[in-house]
Amino acid sequence: MSEHSSHTSDSSSSNKPSNNKSLRDISFSVLDLAPIVVGSDARDALSRSLDLARHAEQFRYTRYWVAEHHGMPGIASSATAVVIGYIAGGTSTIRVGSGGIMLPNHSPLVIAEQFGTLESLYPGRIDLGLGRAPGTDHLTARALRRTPDRNGEDFPELLEELRGYLAPLGDGPTRAVRAIPGEGLNIPIWLLGSSDFSARLASHLGLPFGFASHFSPSYTLPALGLYRRNFRPSADLEKPYAMVGINVVAAETDEEARRLATSMQQTVLSLLRGRPSQLKPPVDNIDDICTDFEKAALEERSRFTIVGSKETVRAGLERFLRETEADEMIISSQIYDHAARVRSYEIVSDIFCD
């Protein structure tokens, strides 16, 4: 037990975030699902991701993360570590990582070796964000060798094993199993979540925490509050650090942005209907293709979605910052047209660089 083990939720006001942050005071990053749009394939999607990463580097984003999903017709980042290597190899300064790797899908040793290899190839640029959900349906999860009894409850044990492989060898006895590359490398580990499970674990271990508010808005503020109140300083982190995900679609006008955002809305509709699809072209009016129930579901999911012109997005990001007190925002922009997607990220960068 560490010297900080008695540091509880009511014991320190230093873990409370500042109330006067501006957008210039925080970091901005990119979350990419490597979308496969209608009429294209995975090769096109990954090529566009690399192009977006190069632009994000120019636009002064802090990091570029890709996410592990399986069996999704519209997502090309299932082999997440491979995609990270591709992106890191095609850029030079931006941090590249996982948002996230679903740890219960994998052997901790394999993840340690994969990210140890990435860190060896691109030193000082690799992040390891970890989640515990399968990132897919039940049948695909079983094909990944994720048995029904592995429901994520063993995530803390898997995490401990993974961190052990990445720790320096030290002066003690030689380990029977070693991760080479991986052992002793300084690879930042983030815990990611859409509920309070990872918030509690991240606070207990003193690790940075990322919350997926872009698809789990109702849990955002409770999870962030729990993480900050219960945070225990560690060798990794002295005080809480929260990255919060948000959907942003920015364009020259509010009207144009609302139309672009219908591609993202159609993706949500396809999931609600149990028929995942490739990213579809925008439509003039989303209300024409959904039921009243689906409209309500879209409205609920859009609480932390910002769509509009530069000034509309600026105002939305400022409200989001006041509400969440995020230390970093990671932006997801599901836009059918690649040039419009790049432009959306450029508009956001103009805002935080102003």
C-alpha positions in Angstrom: 0.0 0.0 0.0 1.4 3.4 -1.0 1.8 6.4 1.3 -1.2 8.0 -0.4 -3.6 5.1 0.2 -5.5 6.9 2.8 -6.1 9.9 0.5 -9.9 9.8 0.2 -12.6 11.8 -1.5 -13.1 14.4 1.3 -9.5 14.8 2.3 -8.2 17.4 -0.1 -9.5 20.4 -2.0 -6.4 20.4 -4.2 -8.1 17.9 -6.5 -10.9 20.3 -7.4 -10.4 21.7 -10.9 -9.9 25.4 -11.5 -13.1 27.3 -12.3 -11.5 29.8 -14.7 -9.9 27.8 -17.4 -10.1 29.0 -21.0 -9.8 27.0 -24.2 -6.2 28.2 -24.5 -5.4 26.6 -21.1 -6.2 23.0 -22.1 -5.0 20.5 -24.7 -7.0 19.4 -27.7 -6.6 16.0 -29.4 -8.2 13.9 -32.1 -10.2 10.6 -31.7 -10.4 8.8 -35.1 -12.5 5.8 -35.8 -11.0 5.5 -39.3 -14.5 5.7 -40.9 -15.2 3.6 -44.0 -17.6 5.8 -46.0 -20.1 4.5 -48.4 -18.4 3.8 -51.7 -14.9 3.2 -50.2 -13.0 0.5 -48.4 -10.6 0.1 -45.5 -7.6 1.0 -47.5 -9.1 4.4 -48.4 -10.2 4.9 -44.8 -6.7 4.3 -43.4 -5.1 6.6 -46.0 -7.5 9.3 -45.1 -6.7 8.8 -41.4 -3.0 9.3 -42.1 -3.8 12.5 -44.0 -5.9 13.8 -41.2 -3.2 12.9 -38.7 -0.7 14.9 -40.7 -3.1 17.9 -40.7 -3.7 17.5 -37.0 0.0 17.7 -36.4 0.1 21.0 -38.4 -3.0 22.2 -36.5 -1.2 21.7 -33.2 -3.3 19.0 -31.7 -1.6 17.2 -28.8 -2.4 13.5 -29.7 -4.1 11.4 -32.3 -5.9 8.3 -31.0 -7.6 5.4 -32.8 -10.1 3.1 -31.2 -10.5 -0.7 -31.2 -13.8 -1.9 -32.7 -14.5 -5.2 -34.3 -17.0 -6.4 -36.9 -18.2 -2.8 -37.7 -18.6 -2.2 -41.4 -17.8 1.5 -41.0 -14.7 1.3 -38.8 -11.2 0.3 -40.1 -9.2 0.5 -36.8 -9.8 -3.1 -35.5 -6.1 -3.9 -35.6 -5.4 -0.8 -33.4 -1.7 -1.3 -32.7 -1.0 -1.7 -36.5 -2.9 1.5 -37.3 -1.0 3.3 -34.6 2.3 2.3 -36.1 1.0 3.4 -39.5 0.0 6.8 -38.2 3.1 7.3 -36.1 5.3 6.3 -39.0 3.7 8.9 -41.2 3.9 11.8 -38.8 6.8 13.2 -36.8 5.8 15.0 -33.6 2.1 14.4 -32.6 1.6 11.7 -29.9 -0.3 8.7 -31.2 -2.2 6.1 -29.2 -5.2 4.0 -28.5 -8.6 5.4 -27.5 -8.6 2.6 -26.6 -7.3 -0.9 -26.6 -10.0 -3.2 -25.0 -7.7 -5.0 -22.6 -10.0 -8.0 -21.8 -9.9 -8.9 -25.5 -6.1 -9.5 -25.3 -3.3 -11.1 -23.5 -1.6 -8.4 -21.4 1.8 -9.7 -22.5 0.9 -9.2 -26.2 -0.2 -5.6 -25.5 3.0 -5.0 -23.6 5.0 -6.3 -26.5 3.0 -4.4 -29.1 3.2 -1.1 -27.4 6.8 -1.7 -26.3 7.6 -2.2 -30.0 5.7 1.0 -30.9 7.5 3.0 -28.2 10.9 1.6 -29.3 10.1 2.7 -32.9 8.6 6.1 -32.0 10.1 7.0 -28.6 8.2 9.6 -26.5 5.2 9.6 -28.8 3.0 6.6 -27.8 0.0 6.5 -25.5 -1.8 3.4 -24.2 -5.4 4.1 -23.5 -7.2 1.1 -22.1 -10.9 0.1 -21.9 -12.7 -2.9 -20.6 -15.7 -3.3 -23.0 -15.5 -5.8 -25.8 -16.0 -3.1 -28.5 -18.2 -5.4 -30.5 -21.2 -7.8 -30.3 -21.3 -11.0 -28.3 -20.5 -13.4 -31.1 -17.5 -11.4 -32.3 -16.3 -11.1 -28.7 -16.3 -14.9 -28.5 -14.4 -15.1 -31.7 -11.8 -12.9 -30.1 -11.5 -15.6 -27.4 -13.4 -13.4 -24.9 -15.3 -16.0 -23.0 -18.7 -15.2 -21.4 -17.2 -15.2 -17.9 -14.8 -12.5 -18.9 -17.2 -9.6 -18.6 -14.6 -6.9 -17.7 -14.7 -7.6 -14.0 -11.1 -8.9 -14.2 -9.9 -5.7 -15.8 -8.0 -4.6 -12.6 -6.1 -7.9 -12.5 -5.3 -7.7 -16.3 -4.1 -4.1 -15.8 -1.8 -5.0 -13.0 -0.3 -7.8 -15.1 0.2 -5.4 -18.0 1.8 -2.7 -15.8 4.1 -5.4 -14.3 5.4 -6.3 -17.8 6.1 -2.6 -18.5 7.8 -1.9 -15.2 11.6 -1.8 -14.9 13.2 -5.1 -14.0 14.9 -3.6 -10.9 17.3 -5.4 -8.6 15.1 -8.3 -7.6 14.9 -11.8 -9.2 14.6 -12.1 -12.9 11.0 -12.4 -14.1 10.0 -15.7 -15.5 8.0 -13.9 -18.2 9.3 -10.7 -19.7 8.0 -8.3 -22.4 10.8 -7.4 -24.7 10.4 -4.8 -26.1 8.3 -3.2 -23.4 10.0 -3.8 -20.1 11.1 -0.6 -18.5 9.7 1.7 -21.2 7.9 4.9 -20.2 4.5 4.4 -21.9 1.8 6.5 -20.4 -1.3 4.4 -19.5 -4.7 6.0 -19.5 -7.9 4.4 -18.2 -10.9 5.1 -20.4 -14.6 4.6 -19.7 -18.2 5.5 -20.2 -19.4 4.7 -16.6 -17.9 5.0 -13.2 -15.9 1.7 -13.1 -12.7 3.1 -14.8 -13.2 6.4 -13.0 -12.9 4.6 -9.6 -9.9 2.6 -10.8 -8.1 5.5 -12.3 -8.5 7.5 -9.1 -7.3 4.7 -7.0 -4.2 4.1 -9.1 -3.4 7.7 -9.7 -3.7 7.5 -13.5 -5.1 9.9 -16.1 -8.7 9.3 -17.0 -10.6 9.6 -20.3 -14.4 9.7 -20.4 -16.5 9.0 -23.5 -19.0 11.8 -23.0 -19.6 11.9 -26.8 -21.6 8.6 -26.5 -22.4 8.4 -22.8 -23.4 12.0 -21.8 -25.5 11.3 -18.8 -22.6 9.6 -16.9 -20.1 12.3 -17.7 -20.3 14.7 -14.8 -20.8 12.0 -12.1 -17.8 10.0 -13.4 -15.5 13.1 -13.6 -16.5 14.1 -10.0 -15.9 10.7 -8.6 -12.5 10.6 -10.3 -11.4 13.9 -9.0 -12.7 13.5 -5.5 -11.1 10.2 -4.9 -7.8 10.7 -6.7 -4.7 9.4 -5.0 -1.4 11.0 -6.2 1.0 8.4 -7.7 4.4 8.2 -9.3 2.6 8.6 -12.6 0.5 11.6 -11.7 0.5 14.2 -8.9 -3.1 15.4 -9.5 -6.1 14.4 -11.5 -6.0 14.7 -15.2 -9.2 14.3 -17.2 -9.6 14.0 -20.9 -13.2 14.3 -22.1 -14.5 13.1 -25.5 -16.9 15.3 -27.5 -18.4 15.2 -31.0 -17.7 18.3 -33.0 -18.8 19.1 -36.5 -17.6 22.6 -37.6 -18.1 24.3 -40.9 -18.4 27.8 -42.4 -22.0 28.1 -41.5 -24.4 26.6 -38.9 -26.6 25.3 -41.8 -23.7 23.5 -43.5 -22.5 22.0 -40.2 -25.9 20.7 -39.4 -26.1 19.0 -42.8 -22.7 17.4 -42.4 -23.7 16.1 -38.9 -26.5 14.0 -40.4 -23.9 11.4 -41.5 -23.0 10.9 -37.8 -26.7 10.8 -36.9 -27.3 8.2 -39.5 -24.6 6.1 -37.9 -26.4 6.3 -34.6 -29.6 5.4 -36.2 -28.0 2.3 -37.9 -26.8 1.2 -34.4 -30.2 1.7 -32.9 -31.7 -0.4 -35.6 -29.2 -3.2 -35.1 -27.8 -2.7 -38.6 -24.3 -1.1 -38.4 -23.3 0.5 -41.7 -20.6 2.4 -43.4 -20.6 6.2 -42.9 -23.4 7.6 -45.2 -23.6 10.8 -47.1 -25.4 13.7 -45.4 -29.1 14.3 -45.9 -31.0 17.5 -46.0 -33.3 16.7 -43.0 -32.6 13.9 -40.6 -36.2 14.1 -39.3 -37.4 12.7 -42.6 -35.7 9.3 -42.0 -36.3 8.6 -38.3 -39.2 7.9 -36.0 -40.2 10.0 -33.0 -38.5 7.5 -30.7 -35.3 7.7 -32.7 -35.4 11.5 -32.7 -35.5 11.4 -28.9 -32.6 9.0 -28.8 -30.6 11.3 -31.1 -31.4 14.2 -28.9 -30.2 12.4 -25.8 -26.9 11.4 -27.5 -26.3 14.9 -28.7 -26.0 16.6 -25.3 -22.3 16.8 -25.7 -22.2 17.3 -29.5 -21.4 20.7 -30.9 -22.4 21.5 -34.5 -22.0 24.8 -36.2 -19.9 27.6 -37.5 -16.7 28.8 -35.8 -18.4 31.1 -33.4 -21.1 28.5 -32.6 -18.5 25.9 -31.9 -16.4 28.3 -29.8 -19.4 29.0 -27.6 -20.2 25.3 -27.3 -16.7 24.4 -26.3 -16.6 27.1 -23.7 -19.9 25.9 -22.2 -18.5 22.3 -22.3 -15.3 23.4 -20.5 -17.3 25.3 -17.8 -19.4 22.2 -17.2 -16.7 19.5 -17.2 -13.6 21.5 -16.3 -11.7 19.2 -18.7 -7.9 19.2 -18.7 -8.0 18.0 -22.3 -10.7 17.6 -24.9 -10.5 14.8 -27.5 -12.6 15.6 -30.6 -14.5 13.0 -32.6 -15.8 14.2 -36.0 -17.6 11.7 -38.1 -18.0 13.5 -41.4 -18.5 11.8 -44.8 -16.5 14.2 -47.0 -12.8 14.0 -46.1 -12.0 17.6 -47.0 -14.9 18.8 -44.8 -13.6 16.7 -42.0 -10.1 18.1 -42.2 -11.7 21.6 -42.3 -13.7 20.9 -39.2 -10.6 20.1 -37.3 -8.9 23.2 -38.7 -11.7 25.4 -37.5 -11.5 23.9 -34.0 -7.7 24.5 -34.0 -8.3 28.1 -35.0 -10.5 28.4 -31.9 -8.0 26.9 -29.4 -5.1 28.7 -30.9 -6.7 32.1 -31.0 
